[in-house]
């Protein structure tokens, strides 16, 4: 909705929470969603950060045996 800076704060809080909980699938989903927001915002440094988040999410999806999510995530990497 155009509130990228607010969204970034929420994503960072969600990353922290899901990491502390050990909720790996949700952590990967959050990283992917956060990356997509960064790609949409397109501020300096966003594409690099988005690529890091997507790379991490992709590794997690593959480790967890979630091929459909991994493919979806890999598709997002193509555009970064």
PDB file with SEQRES, HELIX, SHEET and CRYST1 records, atoms N, CA, C and O in Angstrom:
SEQRES   1 A   80  UNK UNK UNK UNK UNK UNK UNK UNK UNK UNK UNK UNK UNK          
SEQRES   2 A   80  UNK UNK UNK UNK UNK UNK UNK UNK UNK UNK UNK UNK UNK          
SEQRES   3 A   80  UNK UNK UNK UNK UNK UNK UNK UNK UNK UNK UNK UNK UNK          
SEQRES   4 A   80  UNK UNK UNK UNK UNK UNK UNK UNK UNK UNK UNK UNK UNK          
SEQRES   5 A   80  UNK UNK UNK UNK UNK UNK UNK UNK UNK UNK UNK UNK UNK          
SEQRES   6 A   80  UNK UNK UNK UNK UNK UNK UNK UNK UNK UNK UNK UNK UNK          
SEQRES   7 A   80  UNK UNK                                                      
HELIX    1 AA1 UNK A    4  UNK A   21  1                                  18    
HELIX    2 AA2 UNK A   24  UNK A   41  1                                  18    
HELIX    3 AA3 UNK A   46  UNK A   63  1                                  18    
HELIX    4 AA4 UNK A   67  UNK A   78  1                                  12    
CRYST1    1.000    1.000    1.000  90.00  90.00  90.00 P 1           1          
ATOM      1  N   UNK A   1       0.812  -1.198   0.000  1.00  0.00           N  
ATOM      2  CA  UNK A   1       0.000   0.000   0.000  1.00  0.00           C  
ATOM      3  C   UNK A   1       0.856   1.263   0.000  1.00  0.00           C  
ATOM      4  O   UNK A   1       0.346   2.362   0.219  1.00  0.00           O  
ATOM      5  N   UNK A   2       2.129   1.111  -0.240  1.00  0.00           N  
ATOM      6  CA  UNK A   2       2.995   2.272  -0.304  1.00  0.00           C  
ATOM      7  C   UNK A   2       3.633   2.673   1.012  1.00  0.00           C  
ATOM      8  O   UNK A   2       4.381   3.650   1.059  1.00  0.00           O  
ATOM      9  N   UNK A   3       3.359   1.951   2.067  1.00  0.00           N  
ATOM     10  CA  UNK A   3       3.939   2.250   3.379  1.00  0.00           C  
ATOM     11  C   UNK A   3       5.144   1.342   3.618  1.00  0.00           C  
ATOM     12  O   UNK A   3       5.190   0.580   4.584  1.00  0.00           O  
ATOM     13  N   UNK A   4       6.101   1.443   2.727  1.00  0.00           N  
ATOM     14  CA  UNK A   4       7.240   0.526   2.740  1.00  0.00           C  
ATOM     15  C   UNK A   4       8.087   0.625   4.003  1.00  0.00           C  
ATOM     16  O   UNK A   4       8.551  -0.390   4.523  1.00  0.00           O  
ATOM     17  N   UNK A   5       8.288   1.833   4.494  1.00  0.00           N  
ATOM     18  CA  UNK A   5       9.131   1.988   5.681  1.00  0.00           C  
ATOM     19  C   UNK A   5       8.477   1.364   6.912  1.00  0.00           C  
ATOM     20  O   UNK A   5       9.149   0.742   7.734  1.00  0.00           O  
ATOM     21  N   UNK A   6       7.166   1.536   7.030  1.00  0.00           N  
ATOM     22  CA  UNK A   6       6.445   0.887   8.125  1.00  0.00           C  
ATOM     23  C   UNK A   6       6.482  -0.630   7.967  1.00  0.00           C  
ATOM     24  O   UNK A   6       6.677  -1.366   8.934  1.00  0.00           O  
ATOM     25  N   UNK A   7       6.294  -1.075   6.746  1.00  0.00           N  
ATOM     26  CA  UNK A   7       6.322  -2.513   6.479  1.00  0.00           C  
ATOM     27  C   UNK A   7       7.678  -3.098   6.846  1.00  0.00           C  
ATOM     28  O   UNK A   7       7.753  -4.201   7.388  1.00  0.00           O  
ATOM     29  N   UNK A   8       8.746  -2.368   6.553  1.00  0.00           N  
ATOM     30  CA  UNK A   8      10.087  -2.859   6.876  1.00  0.00           C  
ATOM     31  C   UNK A   8      10.234  -3.115   8.376  1.00  0.00           C  
ATOM     32  O   UNK A   8      10.816  -4.121   8.782  1.00  0.00           O  
ATOM     33  N   UNK A   9       9.715  -2.222   9.181  1.00  0.00           N  
ATOM     34  CA  UNK A   9       9.772  -2.404  10.640  1.00  0.00           C  
ATOM     35  C   UNK A   9       9.012  -3.657  11.065  1.00  0.00           C  
ATOM     36  O   UNK A   9       9.473  -4.407  11.925  1.00  0.00           O  
ATOM     37  N   UNK A  10       7.863  -3.878  10.467  1.00  0.00           N  
ATOM     38  CA  UNK A  10       7.058  -5.064  10.804  1.00  0.00           C  
ATOM     39  C   UNK A  10       7.755  -6.349  10.353  1.00  0.00           C  
ATOM     40  O   UNK A  10       7.754  -7.351  11.068  1.00  0.00           O  
ATOM     41  N   UNK A  11       8.348  -6.306   9.160  1.00  0.00           N  
ATOM     42  CA  UNK A  11       9.071  -7.488   8.676  1.00  0.00           C  
ATOM     43  C   UNK A  11      10.260  -7.806   9.569  1.00  0.00           C  
ATOM     44  O   UNK A  11      10.516  -8.972   9.868  1.00  0.00           O  
ATOM     45  N   UNK A  12      10.984  -6.786   9.995  1.00  0.00           N  
ATOM     46  CA  UNK A  12      12.136  -7.026  10.866  1.00  0.00           C  
ATOM     47  C   UNK A  12      11.697  -7.633  12.198  1.00  0.00           C  
ATOM     48  O   UNK A  12      12.357  -8.530  12.722  1.00  0.00           O  
ATOM     49  N   UNK A  13      10.594  -7.149  12.738  1.00  0.00           N  
ATOM     50  CA  UNK A  13      10.067  -7.716  13.980  1.00  0.00           C  
ATOM     51  C   UNK A  13       9.618  -9.162  13.762  1.00  0.00           C  
ATOM     52  O   UNK A  13       9.846 -10.018  14.617  1.00  0.00           O  
ATOM     53  N   UNK A  14       8.988  -9.432  12.634  1.00  0.00           N  
ATOM     54  CA  UNK A  14       8.535 -10.790  12.329  1.00  0.00           C  
ATOM     55  C   UNK A  14       9.720 -11.732  12.124  1.00  0.00           C  
ATOM     56  O   UNK A  14       9.673 -12.885  12.550  1.00  0.00           O  
ATOM     57  N   UNK A  15      10.770 -11.255  11.481  1.00  0.00           N  
ATOM     58  CA  UNK A  15      11.973 -12.077  11.314  1.00  0.00           C  
ATOM     59  C   UNK A  15      12.563 -12.450  12.667  1.00  0.00           C  
ATOM     60  O   UNK A  15      12.935 -13.601  12.899  1.00  0.00           O  
ATOM     61  N   UNK A  16      12.644 -11.478  13.547  1.00  0.00           N  
ATOM     62  CA  UNK A  16      13.193 -11.728  14.876  1.00  0.00           C  
ATOM     63  C   UNK A  16      12.343 -12.747  15.634  1.00  0.00           C  
ATOM     64  O   UNK A  16      12.877 -13.678  16.236  1.00  0.00           O  
ATOM     65  N   UNK A  17      11.039 -12.571  15.602  1.00  0.00           N  
ATOM     66  CA  UNK A  17      10.138 -13.466  16.319  1.00  0.00           C  
ATOM     67  C   UNK A  17      10.192 -14.893  15.775  1.00  0.00           C  
ATOM     68  O   UNK A  17      10.330 -15.846  16.542  1.00  0.00           O  
ATOM     69  N   UNK A  18      10.083 -15.041  14.458  1.00  0.00           N  
ATOM     70  CA  UNK A  18      10.069 -16.381  13.885  1.00  0.00           C  
ATOM     71  C   UNK A  18      11.419 -17.080  14.064  1.00  0.00           C  
ATOM     72  O   UNK A  18      11.479 -18.300  14.217  1.00  0.00           O  
ATOM     73  N   UNK A  19      12.494 -16.300  14.044  1.00  0.00           N  
ATOM     74  CA  UNK A  19      13.807 -16.902  14.274  1.00  0.00           C  
ATOM     75  C   UNK A  19      13.930 -17.397  15.718  1.00  0.00           C  
ATOM     76  O   UNK A  19      14.419 -18.500  15.959  1.00  0.00           O  
ATOM     77  N   UNK A  20      13.490 -16.585  16.665  1.00  0.00           N  
ATOM     78  CA  UNK A  20      13.553 -16.993  18.075  1.00  0.00           C  
ATOM     79  C   UNK A  20      12.670 -18.203  18.352  1.00  0.00           C  
ATOM     80  O   UNK A  20      12.996 -19.033  19.201  1.00  0.00           O  
ATOM     81  N   UNK A  21      11.552 -18.305  17.635  1.00  0.00           N  
ATOM     82  CA  UNK A  21      10.636 -19.433  17.813  1.00  0.00           C  
ATOM     83  C   UNK A  21      11.154 -20.704  17.135  1.00  0.00           C  
ATOM     84  O   UNK A  21      10.709 -21.809  17.443  1.00  0.00           O  
ATOM     85  N   UNK A  22      12.091 -20.532  16.220  1.00  0.00           N  
ATOM     86  CA  UNK A  22      12.569 -21.683  15.466  1.00  0.00           C  
ATOM     87  C   UNK A  22      11.563 -22.145  14.428  1.00  0.00           C  
ATOM     88  O   UNK A  22      11.569 -23.309  14.027  1.00  0.00           O  
ATOM     89  N   UNK A  23      10.709 -21.247  13.998  1.00  0.00           N  
ATOM     90  CA  UNK A  23       9.658 -21.561  13.028  1.00  0.00           C  
ATOM     91  C   UNK A  23      10.217 -21.373  11.619  1.00  0.00           C  
ATOM     92  O   UNK A  23       9.925 -20.382  10.950  1.00  0.00           O  
ATOM     93  N   UNK A  24      11.019 -22.332  11.181  1.00  0.00           N  
ATOM     94  CA  UNK A  24      11.753 -22.196   9.923  1.00  0.00           C  
ATOM     95  C   UNK A  24      10.868 -21.960   8.703  1.00  0.00           C  
ATOM     96  O   UNK A  24      11.207 -21.111   7.878  1.00  0.00           O  
ATOM     97  N   UNK A  25       9.756 -22.665   8.549  1.00  0.00           N  
ATOM     98  CA  UNK A  25       8.926 -22.365   7.370  1.00  0.00           C  
ATOM     99  C   UNK A  25       8.419 -20.925   7.375  1.00  0.00           C  
ATOM    100  O   UNK A  25       8.435 -20.251   6.345  1.00  0.00           O  
ATOM    101  N   UNK A  26       7.972 -20.461   8.531  1.00  0.00           N  
ATOM    102  CA  UNK A  26       7.460 -19.089   8.620  1.00  0.00           C  
ATOM    103  C   UNK A  26       8.571 -18.067   8.468  1.00  0.00           C  
ATOM    104  O   UNK A  26       8.348 -16.982   7.931  1.00  0.00           O  
ATOM    105  N   UNK A  27       9.759 -18.401   8.934  1.00  0.00           N  
ATOM    106  CA  UNK A  27      10.911 -17.519   8.746  1.00  0.00           C  
ATOM    107  C   UNK A  27      11.202 -17.381   7.252  1.00  0.00           C  
ATOM    108  O   UNK A  27      11.435 -16.274   6.766  1.00  0.00           O  
ATOM    109  N   UNK A  28      11.191 -18.486   6.533  1.00  0.00           N  
ATOM    110  CA  UNK A  28      11.436 -18.439   5.086  1.00  0.00           C  
ATOM    111  C   UNK A  28      10.345 -17.640   4.371  1.00  0.00           C  
ATOM    112  O   UNK A  28      10.649 -16.840   3.487  1.00  0.00           O  
ATOM    113  N   UNK A  29       9.085 -17.845   4.741  1.00  0.00           N  
ATOM    114  CA  UNK A  29       7.986 -17.085   4.129  1.00  0.00           C  
ATOM    115  C   UNK A  29       8.163 -15.592   4.377  1.00  0.00           C  
ATOM    116  O   UNK A  29       7.972 -14.774   3.477  1.00  0.00           O  
ATOM    117  N   UNK A  30       8.529 -15.248   5.604  1.00  0.00           N  
ATOM    118  CA  UNK A  30       8.703 -13.841   5.953  1.00  0.00           C  
ATOM    119  C   UNK A  30       9.852 -13.232   5.164  1.00  0.00           C  
ATOM    120  O   UNK A  30       9.743 -12.106   4.679  1.00  0.00           O  
ATOM    121  N   UNK A  31      10.953 -13.966   5.033  1.00  0.00           N  
ATOM    122  CA  UNK A  31      12.082 -13.466   4.249  1.00  0.00           C  
ATOM    123  C   UNK A  31      11.675 -13.238   2.799  1.00  0.00           C  
ATOM    124  O   UNK A  31      12.037 -12.228   2.197  1.00  0.00           O  
ATOM    125  N   UNK A  32      10.923 -14.178   2.246  1.00  0.00           N  
ATOM    126  CA  UNK A  32      10.490 -14.022   0.854  1.00  0.00           C  
ATOM    127  C   UNK A  32       9.568 -12.822   0.695  1.00  0.00           C  
ATOM    128  O   UNK A  32       9.729 -12.034  -0.237  1.00  0.00           O  
ATOM    129  N   UNK A  33       8.615 -12.681   1.588  1.00  0.00           N  
ATOM    130  CA  UNK A  33       7.686 -11.546   1.516  1.00  0.00           C  
ATOM    131  C   UNK A  33       8.415 -10.215   1.713  1.00  0.00           C  
ATOM    132  O   UNK A  33       8.142  -9.242   1.010  1.00  0.00           O  
ATOM    133  N   UNK A  34       9.336 -10.180   2.667  1.00  0.00           N  
ATOM    134  CA  UNK A  34      10.119  -8.977   2.920  1.00  0.00           C  
ATOM    135  C   UNK A  34      10.911  -8.617   1.668  1.00  0.00           C  
ATOM    136  O   UNK A  34      10.953  -7.452   1.273  1.00  0.00           O  
ATOM    137  N   UNK A  35      11.536  -9.607   1.044  1.00  0.00           N  
ATOM    138  CA  UNK A  35      12.313  -9.367  -0.177  1.00  0.00           C  
ATOM    139  C   UNK A  35      11.437  -8.781  -1.278  1.00  0.00           C  
ATOM    140  O   UNK A  35      11.846  -7.857  -1.981  1.00  0.00           O  
ATOM    141  N   UNK A  36      10.243  -9.318  -1.422  1.00  0.00           N  
ATOM    142  CA  UNK A  36       9.344  -8.800  -2.459  1.00  0.00           C  
ATOM    143  C   UNK A  36       8.957  -7.353  -2.180  1.00  0.00           C  
ATOM    144  O   UNK A  36       8.811  -6.564  -3.114  1.00  0.00           O  
ATOM    145  N   UNK A  37       8.789  -6.992  -0.909  1.00  0.00           N  
ATOM    146  CA  UNK A  37       8.498  -5.611  -0.572  1.00  0.00           C  
ATOM    147  C   UNK A  37       9.689  -4.717  -0.920  1.00  0.00           C  
ATOM    148  O   UNK A  37       9.511  -3.618  -1.445  1.00  0.00           O  
ATOM    149  N   UNK A  38      10.910  -5.193  -0.625  1.00  0.00           N  
ATOM    150  CA  UNK A  38      12.101  -4.414  -0.942  1.00  0.00           C  
ATOM    151  C   UNK A  38      12.248  -4.212  -2.446  1.00  0.00           C  
ATOM    152  O   UNK A  38      12.632  -3.133  -2.897  1.00  0.00           O  
ATOM    153  N   UNK A  39      11.944  -5.243  -3.215  1.00  0.00           N  
ATOM    154  CA  UNK A  39      11.995  -5.133  -4.672  1.00  0.00           C  
ATOM    155  C   UNK A  39      11.000  -4.080  -5.146  1.00  0.00           C  
ATOM    156  O   UNK A  39      11.307  -3.281  -6.031  1.00  0.00           O  
ATOM    157  N   UNK A  40       9.814  -4.081  -4.557  1.00  0.00           N  
ATOM    158  CA  UNK A  40       8.790  -3.101  -4.910  1.00  0.00           C  
ATOM    159  C   UNK A  40       9.216  -1.688  -4.518  1.00  0.00           C  
ATOM    160  O   UNK A  40       8.995  -0.740  -5.272  1.00  0.00           O  
ATOM    161  N   UNK A  41       9.825  -1.544  -3.343  1.00  0.00           N  
ATOM    162  CA  UNK A  41      10.243  -0.219  -2.871  1.00  0.00           C  
ATOM    163  C   UNK A  41      11.377   0.329  -3.719  1.00  0.00           C  
ATOM    164  O   UNK A  41      11.361   1.502  -4.092  1.00  0.00           O  
ATOM    165  N   UNK A  42      12.368  -0.512  -4.031  1.00  0.00           N  
ATOM    166  CA  UNK A  42      13.466  -0.170  -4.930  1.00  0.00           C  
ATOM    167  C   UNK A  42      14.285   1.042  -4.479  1.00  0.00           C  
ATOM    168  O   UNK A  42      14.644   1.888  -5.298  1.00  0.00           O  
ATOM    169  N   UNK A  43      14.577   1.125  -3.195  1.00  0.00           N  
ATOM    170  CA  UNK A  43      15.478   2.162  -2.681  1.00  0.00           C  
ATOM    171  C   UNK A  43      16.917   1.662  -2.808  1.00  0.00           C  
ATOM    172  O   UNK A  43      17.142   0.471  -3.026  1.00  0.00           O  
ATOM    173  N   UNK A  44      17.895   2.567  -2.672  1.00  0.00           N  
ATOM    174  CA  UNK A  44      19.295   2.130  -2.741  1.00  0.00           C  
ATOM    175  C   UNK A  44      19.573   1.010  -1.723  1.00  0.00           C  
ATOM    176  O   UNK A  44      19.233   1.132  -0.546  1.00  0.00           O  
ATOM    177  N   UNK A  45      20.183  -0.056  -2.184  1.00  0.00           N  
ATOM    178  CA  UNK A  45      20.524  -1.193  -1.334  1.00  0.00           C  
ATOM    179  C   UNK A  45      19.435  -2.233  -1.203  1.00  0.00           C  
ATOM    180  O   UNK A  45      19.688  -3.330  -0.704  1.00  0.00           O  
ATOM    181  N   UNK A  46      18.229  -1.914  -1.639  1.00  0.00           N  
ATOM    182  CA  UNK A  46      17.112  -2.852  -1.489  1.00  0.00           C  
ATOM    183  C   UNK A  46      17.298  -4.125  -2.305  1.00  0.00           C  
ATOM    184  O   UNK A  46      16.988  -5.216  -1.827  1.00  0.00           O  
ATOM    185  N   UNK A  47      17.798  -3.999  -3.525  1.00  0.00           N  
ATOM    186  CA  UNK A  47      17.925  -5.205  -4.352  1.00  0.00           C  
ATOM    187  C   UNK A  47      18.952  -6.168  -3.774  1.00  0.00           C  
ATOM    188  O   UNK A  47      18.766  -7.383  -3.841  1.00  0.00           O  
ATOM    189  N   UNK A  48      20.036  -5.640  -3.204  1.00  0.00           N  
ATOM    190  CA  UNK A  48      21.044  -6.503  -2.594  1.00  0.00           C  
ATOM    191  C   UNK A  48      20.476  -7.215  -1.368  1.00  0.00           C  
ATOM    192  O   UNK A  48      20.687  -8.412  -1.174  1.00  0.00           O  
ATOM    193  N   UNK A  49      19.756  -6.460  -0.552  1.00  0.00           N  
ATOM    194  CA  UNK A  49      19.146  -7.045   0.648  1.00  0.00           C  
ATOM    195  C   UNK A  49      18.092  -8.078   0.254  1.00  0.00           C  
ATOM    196  O   UNK A  49      17.989  -9.139   0.870  1.00  0.00           O  
ATOM    197  N   UNK A  50      17.314  -7.757  -0.776  1.00  0.00           N  
ATOM    198  CA  UNK A  50      16.285  -8.687  -1.251  1.00  0.00           C  
ATOM    199  C   UNK A  50      16.925  -9.982  -1.733  1.00  0.00           C  
ATOM    200  O   UNK A  50      16.420 -11.066  -1.441  1.00  0.00           O  
ATOM    201  N   UNK A  51      18.022  -9.884  -2.462  1.00  0.00           N  
ATOM    202  CA  UNK A  51      18.703 -11.086  -2.954  1.00  0.00           C  
ATOM    203  C   UNK A  51      19.181 -11.942  -1.783  1.00  0.00           C  
ATOM    204  O   UNK A  51      19.042 -13.164  -1.823  1.00  0.00           O  
ATOM    205  N   UNK A  52      19.738 -11.329  -0.750  1.00  0.00           N  
ATOM    206  CA  UNK A  52      20.196 -12.079   0.430  1.00  0.00           C  
ATOM    207  C   UNK A  52      19.033 -12.802   1.094  1.00  0.00           C  
ATOM    208  O   UNK A  52      19.146 -13.974   1.455  1.00  0.00           O  
ATOM    209  N   UNK A  53      17.918 -12.102   1.252  1.00  0.00           N  
ATOM    210  CA  UNK A  53      16.741 -12.704   1.879  1.00  0.00           C  
ATOM    211  C   UNK A  53      16.201 -13.853   1.036  1.00  0.00           C  
ATOM    212  O   UNK A  53      15.854 -14.907   1.568  1.00  0.00           O  
ATOM    213  N   UNK A  54      16.130 -13.652  -0.265  1.00  0.00           N  
ATOM    214  CA  UNK A  54      15.618 -14.697  -1.148  1.00  0.00           C  
ATOM    215  C   UNK A  54      16.542 -15.908  -1.179  1.00  0.00           C  
ATOM    216  O   UNK A  54      16.074 -17.047  -1.177  1.00  0.00           O  
ATOM    217  N   UNK A  55      17.850 -15.670  -1.207  1.00  0.00           N  
ATOM    218  CA  UNK A  55      18.806 -16.781  -1.168  1.00  0.00           C  
ATOM    219  C   UNK A  55      18.621 -17.612   0.098  1.00  0.00           C  
ATOM    220  O   UNK A  55      18.627 -18.842   0.048  1.00  0.00           O  
ATOM    221  N   UNK A  56      18.460 -16.940   1.218  1.00  0.00           N  
ATOM    222  CA  UNK A  56      18.282 -17.629   2.493  1.00  0.00           C  
ATOM    223  C   UNK A  56      16.961 -18.399   2.525  1.00  0.00           C  
ATOM    224  O   UNK A  56      16.916 -19.549   2.962  1.00  0.00           O  
ATOM    225  N   UNK A  57      15.896 -17.762   2.063  1.00  0.00           N  
ATOM    226  CA  UNK A  57      14.590 -18.425   2.029  1.00  0.00           C  
ATOM    227  C   UNK A  57      14.630 -19.647   1.114  1.00  0.00           C  
ATOM    228  O   UNK A  57      14.080 -20.696   1.449  1.00  0.00           O  
ATOM    229  N   UNK A  58      15.276 -19.511  -0.028  1.00  0.00           N  
ATOM    230  CA  UNK A  58      15.378 -20.617  -0.975  1.00  0.00           C  
ATOM    231  C   UNK A  58      16.111 -21.809  -0.362  1.00  0.00           C  
ATOM    232  O   UNK A  58      15.680 -22.952  -0.512  1.00  0.00           O  
ATOM    233  N   UNK A  59      17.212 -21.541   0.324  1.00  0.00           N  
ATOM    234  CA  UNK A  59      17.946 -22.624   0.998  1.00  0.00           C  
ATOM    235  C   UNK A  59      17.055 -23.333   2.014  1.00  0.00           C  
ATOM    236  O   UNK A  59      17.039 -24.562   2.089  1.00  0.00           O  
ATOM    237  N   UNK A  60      16.322 -22.551   2.788  1.00  0.00           N  
ATOM    238  CA  UNK A  60      15.452 -23.128   3.811  1.00  0.00           C  
ATOM    239  C   UNK A  60      14.348 -23.967   3.176  1.00  0.00           C  
ATOM    240  O   UNK A  60      14.082 -25.081   3.626  1.00  0.00           O  
ATOM    241  N   UNK A  61      13.705 -23.445   2.140  1.00  0.00           N  
ATOM    242  CA  UNK A  61      12.657 -24.209   1.462  1.00  0.00           C  
ATOM    243  C   UNK A  61      13.199 -25.548   0.969  1.00  0.00           C  
ATOM    244  O   UNK A  61      12.547 -26.582   1.114  1.00  0.00           O  
ATOM    245  N   UNK A  62      14.381 -25.519   0.392  1.00  0.00           N  
ATOM    246  CA  UNK A  62      14.974 -26.762  -0.117  1.00  0.00           C  
ATOM    247  C   UNK A  62      15.302 -27.722   1.025  1.00  0.00           C  
ATOM    248  O   UNK A  62      15.054 -28.923   0.918  1.00  0.00           O  
ATOM    249  N   UNK A  63      15.857 -27.196   2.119  1.00  0.00           N  
ATOM    250  CA  UNK A  63      16.181 -28.042   3.277  1.00  0.00           C  
ATOM    251  C   UNK A  63      14.930 -28.671   3.872  1.00  0.00           C  
ATOM    252  O   UNK A  63      14.970 -29.806   4.347  1.00  0.00           O  
ATOM    253  N   UNK A  64      13.824 -27.947   3.849  1.00  0.00           N  
ATOM    254  CA  UNK A  64      12.576 -28.436   4.421  1.00  0.00           C  
ATOM    255  C   UNK A  64      11.770 -29.298   3.449  1.00  0.00           C  
ATOM    256  O   UNK A  64      10.712 -29.818   3.803  1.00  0.00           O  
ATOM    257  N   UNK A  65      12.270 -29.445   2.232  1.00  0.00           N  
ATOM    258  CA  UNK A  65      11.563 -30.258   1.248  1.00  0.00           C  
ATOM    259  C   UNK A  65      10.278 -29.622   0.760  1.00  0.00           C  
ATOM    260  O   UNK A  65       9.254 -30.292   0.631  1.00  0.00           O  
ATOM    261  N   UNK A  66      10.334 -28.320   0.488  1.00  0.00           N  
ATOM    262  CA  UNK A  66       9.173 -27.581  -0.005  1.00  0.00           C  
ATOM    263  C   UNK A  66       9.456 -27.095  -1.433  1.00  0.00           C  
ATOM    264  O   UNK A  66       9.723 -25.912  -1.645  1.00  0.00           O  
ATOM    265  N   UNK A  67       9.398 -28.013  -2.415  1.00  0.00           N  
ATOM    266  CA  UNK A  67       9.813 -27.651  -3.770  1.00  0.00           C  
ATOM    267  C   UNK A  67       8.956 -26.575  -4.438  1.00  0.00           C  
ATOM    268  O   UNK A  67       9.485 -25.753  -5.186  1.00  0.00           O  
ATOM    269  N   UNK A  68       7.669 -26.561  -4.190  1.00  0.00           N  
ATOM    270  CA  UNK A  68       6.822 -25.538  -4.807  1.00  0.00           C  
ATOM    271  C   UNK A  68       7.190 -24.151  -4.297  1.00  0.00           C  
ATOM    272  O   UNK A  68       7.266 -23.199  -5.074  1.00  0.00           O  
ATOM    273  N   UNK A  69       7.418 -24.037  -2.987  1.00  0.00           N  
ATOM    274  CA  UNK A  69       7.829 -22.748  -2.413  1.00  0.00           C  
ATOM    275  C   UNK A  69       9.217 -22.361  -2.907  1.00  0.00           C  
ATOM    276  O   UNK A  69       9.480 -21.188  -3.172  1.00  0.00           O  
ATOM    277  N   UNK A  70      10.109 -23.349  -3.031  1.00  0.00           N  
ATOM    278  CA  UNK A  70      11.460 -23.078  -3.526  1.00  0.00           C  
ATOM    279  C   UNK A  70      11.394 -22.542  -4.953  1.00  0.00           C  
ATOM    280  O   UNK A  70      12.102 -21.595  -5.295  1.00  0.00           O  
ATOM    281  N   UNK A  71      10.555 -23.136  -5.778  1.00  0.00           N  
ATOM    282  CA  UNK A  71      10.425 -22.679  -7.166  1.00  0.00           C  
ATOM    283  C   UNK A  71       9.867 -21.260  -7.216  1.00  0.00           C  
ATOM    284  O   UNK A  71      10.339 -20.434  -7.996  1.00  0.00           O  
ATOM    285  N   UNK A  72       8.878 -20.979  -6.399  1.00  0.00           N  
ATOM    286  CA  UNK A  72       8.282 -19.644  -6.332  1.00  0.00           C  
ATOM    287  C   UNK A  72       9.336 -18.620  -5.927  1.00  0.00           C  
ATOM    288  O   UNK A  72       9.397 -17.527  -6.490  1.00  0.00           O  
ATOM    289  N   UNK A  73      10.153 -18.974  -4.961  1.00  0.00           N  
ATOM    290  CA  UNK A  73      11.204 -18.110  -4.465  1.00  0.00           C  
ATOM    291  C   UNK A  73      12.288 -17.926  -5.536  1.00  0.00           C  
ATOM    292  O   UNK A  73      12.769 -16.812  -5.746  1.00  0.00           O  
ATOM    293  N   UNK A  74      12.667 -19.002  -6.203  1.00  0.00           N  
ATOM    294  CA  UNK A  74      13.688 -18.926  -7.256  1.00  0.00           C  
ATOM    295  C   UNK A  74      13.222 -18.012  -8.389  1.00  0.00           C  
ATOM    296  O   UNK A  74      14.025 -17.289  -8.978  1.00  0.00           O  
ATOM    297  N   UNK A  75      11.932 -18.045  -8.688  1.00  0.00           N  
ATOM    298  CA  UNK A  75      11.387 -17.150  -9.721  1.00  0.00           C  
ATOM    299  C   UNK A  75      11.579 -15.681  -9.330  1.00  0.00           C  
ATOM    300  O   UNK A  75      11.872 -14.841 -10.182  1.00  0.00           O  
ATOM    301  N   UNK A  76      11.413 -15.377  -8.049  1.00  0.00           N  
ATOM    302  CA  UNK A  76      11.596 -14.005  -7.587  1.00  0.00           C  
ATOM    303  C   UNK A  76      13.055 -13.580  -7.712  1.00  0.00           C  
ATOM    304  O   UNK A  76      13.338 -12.411  -7.975  1.00  0.00           O  
ATOM    305  N   UNK A  77      13.980 -14.514  -7.526  1.00  0.00           N  
ATOM    306  CA  UNK A  77      15.404 -14.201  -7.642  1.00  0.00           C  
ATOM    307  C   UNK A  77      15.782 -13.769  -9.051  1.00  0.00           C  
ATOM    308  O   UNK A  77      16.711 -12.982  -9.233  1.00  0.00           O  
ATOM    309  N   UNK A  78      15.075 -14.275 -10.037  1.00  0.00           N  
ATOM    310  CA  UNK A  78      15.384 -13.928 -11.420  1.00  0.00           C  
ATOM    311  C   UNK A  78      15.234 -12.419 -11.654  1.00  0.00           C  
ATOM    312  O   UNK A  78      15.988 -11.823 -12.423  1.00  0.00           O  
ATOM    313  N   UNK A  79      14.263 -11.820 -10.987  1.00  0.00           N  
ATOM    314  CA  UNK A  79      14.002 -10.403 -11.186  1.00  0.00           C  
ATOM    315  C   UNK A  79      14.862  -9.463 -10.370  1.00  0.00           C  
ATOM    316  O   UNK A  79      14.729  -8.246 -10.489  1.00  0.00           O  
ATOM    317  N   UNK A  80      15.742 -10.001  -9.542  1.00  0.00           N  
ATOM    318  CA  UNK A  80      16.553  -9.128  -8.676  1.00  0.00           C  
ATOM    319  C   UNK A  80      17.910  -8.920  -9.300  1.00  0.00           C  
ATOM    320  O   UNK A  80      18.748  -8.218  -8.735  1.00  0.00           O  
TER     321      UNK A  80                                                      
END                                                                             
